[in-house]
Amino acid sequence: MNTILSKQRLSQEVFRMVIQAPEIAEARKPGQFIILQLGGDFNERIRLTIADAGPVEGTITLIFQAEGET
């Protein structure tokens, strides 16, 4: 389980999150994304592009726009 280190609202619907994820930060490549799934095996999966990564700090940054109920 990865930890959310910070969450910032950039506008009404756009957010920035920094997440502690050392393995992803070290291995990620440009254009890659993560798949976020809340709950069990059959819940909706959300793809989020990795906007930035800090391999030394072990963090990734996600910037996303909130749409719909999820």
Residue pairs with C-beta under 8 A, 6 or more apart in sequence:
2 19
2 20
2 21
2 24
3 19
3 20
4 17
4 18
4 19
4 20
5 18
5 19
5 20
5 59
6 16
6 17
6 18
7 15
7 16
7 17
8 15
8 16
8 17
9 15
10 16
10 63
13 65
13 66
13 67
14 63
14 64
14 65
14 66
15 63
15 64
15 65
15 66
16 51
16 61
16 62
16 63
17 61
17 62
17 63
17 64
18 59
18 60
18 61
19 59
19 60
19 61
19 62
20 58
20 59
21 34
21 58
21 59
21 60
22 55
22 58
22 59
24 34
24 50
24 53
24 60
25 53
25 54
25 55
25 57
25 58
25 59
25 60
26 55
26 58
28 50
28 53
28 60
31 49
32 49
32 50
33 47
33 48
33 49
33 50
34 47
34 48
34 50
34 60
34 62
35 45
35 46
35 47
35 48
36 45
36 46
36 47
36 48
37 43
37 44
37 45
37 46
38 44
38 70
44 70
46 70
48 62
48 64
49 62
49 63
50 60
50 61
50 62
51 61
51 62
51 63
52 60
52 61
53 59
53 60
53 61
54 60
54 61
